[in-house]
Amino acid sequence: MLVAIASSENKDLSKVDMHFGRCRWYCLYDSGKGNLQFVENPFRDDTGHAGCDAADFLAEQGVTMVVAGRFGSKVVERFKSLQIQMVIPDNDPSIHHIIQQFNSKKS
């Protein structure tokens, strides 16, 4: 499964960003292979459809789950139509913590 995690920095110790469409980076974590990479959000400064354009971009990458602090209503509808799961963490975790949770579920 390919998971996108919204982040303000390109480091695994960064906190999950509160804003899906306006975050600076997405951490792409491949839970099957255990590798991760950071890709810059090319739509963060768009004036109109940053969230929906970012959702389409991540879908093109093969993402099946997205983690962020919140999602706008248009983005929620877009992800539902793309059949991509959205996760909002209960606390303010780091990307590293989210990845650890995925790994503990595999064990």
C-alpha positions as CSV (number, residue, x, y, z in Angstrom):
1,M,0.0,0.0,0.0
2,L,1.3,3.5,-0.9
3,V,0.5,6.0,1.8
4,A,0.9,9.8,1.5
5,I,1.5,11.7,4.7
6,A,1.2,15.5,4.6
7,S,4.3,17.3,6.0
8,S,5.8,20.7,6.3
9,E,9.4,19.4,6.1
10,N,11.1,16.6,4.2
11,K,12.2,14.7,7.3
12,D,10.6,11.6,8.9
13,L,10.7,13.3,12.3
14,S,8.5,16.1,11.1
15,K,5.0,16.4,12.4
16,V,2.0,15.5,10.2
17,D,0.9,18.8,8.6
18,M,-2.6,20.1,9.5
19,H,-3.4,21.2,6.0
20,F,-3.6,18.5,3.3
21,G,-3.7,20.8,0.2
22,R,-1.3,23.5,1.4
23,C,1.4,21.4,3.0
24,R,4.9,21.7,1.5
25,W,5.8,18.0,1.2
26,Y,4.2,14.6,1.0
27,C,6.0,11.6,2.4
28,L,5.2,8.6,0.3
29,Y,5.5,5.5,2.3
30,D,5.4,2.1,0.6
31,S,4.2,-0.2,3.4
32,G,5.0,-3.3,1.4
33,K,8.6,-2.4,0.6
34,G,9.2,-0.3,3.7
35,N,10.7,2.6,1.8
36,L,9.8,6.2,1.8
37,Q,10.5,9.3,-0.3
38,F,9.4,12.9,0.0
39,V,7.9,14.7,-3.0
40,E,7.2,18.5,-3.0
41,N,3.5,19.5,-3.2
42,P,3.5,21.3,-6.6
43,F,0.0,22.8,-5.9
44,R,0.5,24.4,-2.4
45,D,0.5,27.9,-3.7
46,D,-2.3,27.5,-6.2
47,T,-5.1,30.0,-5.6
48,G,-8.1,27.8,-6.6
49,H,-8.0,24.1,-6.4
50,A,-4.8,23.2,-4.5
51,G,-6.4,20.3,-2.5
52,C,-8.2,18.7,-5.4
53,D,-5.2,19.0,-7.7
54,A,-2.9,17.5,-5.0
55,A,-5.4,14.7,-4.6
56,D,-5.3,13.9,-8.3
57,F,-1.5,14.2,-8.3
58,L,-1.3,11.6,-5.4
59,A,-3.7,9.3,-7.1
60,E,-1.5,9.3,-10.2
61,Q,1.4,8.2,-8.0
62,G,-0.7,5.2,-6.9
63,V,-1.5,6.4,-3.4
64,T,-4.3,4.5,-1.7
65,M,-4.3,6.2,1.7
66,V,-3.6,9.8,2.8
67,V,-2.8,11.0,6.3
68,A,-3.2,14.7,7.2
69,G,-4.5,16.9,10.1
70,R,-7.6,17.9,8.1
71,F,-9.2,17.7,4.7
72,G,-11.4,20.3,3.0
73,S,-14.9,19.2,1.9
74,K,-14.0,19.3,-1.8
75,V,-11.0,17.1,-1.2
76,V,-13.0,14.7,0.9
77,E,-15.4,14.3,-2.1
78,R,-12.5,13.9,-4.5
79,F,-10.8,11.2,-2.4
80,K,-14.1,9.4,-2.1
81,S,-14.5,9.4,-5.8
82,L,-11.0,8.1,-6.2
83,Q,-11.5,5.5,-3.5
84,I,-8.6,6.8,-1.5
85,Q,-8.8,6.4,2.3
86,M,-8.3,9.5,4.5
87,V,-6.9,9.3,8.0
88,I,-6.8,12.1,10.5
89,P,-4.6,11.2,13.5
90,D,-5.9,11.7,17.0
91,N,-2.9,13.5,18.3
92,D,0.0,15.5,16.7
93,P,2.3,12.6,15.6
94,S,5.4,12.6,13.6
95,I,5.7,10.9,10.3
96,H,8.1,8.5,11.9
97,H,5.3,7.6,14.5
98,I,2.8,7.0,11.7
99,I,5.2,4.7,9.9
100,Q,5.9,2.8,13.1
101,Q,2.1,2.3,13.5
102,F,1.9,0.7,10.0
103,N,4.8,-1.5,10.7
104,S,3.4,-2.7,14.0
105,K,0.1,-3.7,12.3
106,K,2.1,-5.9,9.8
107,S,3.7,-7.8,12.7
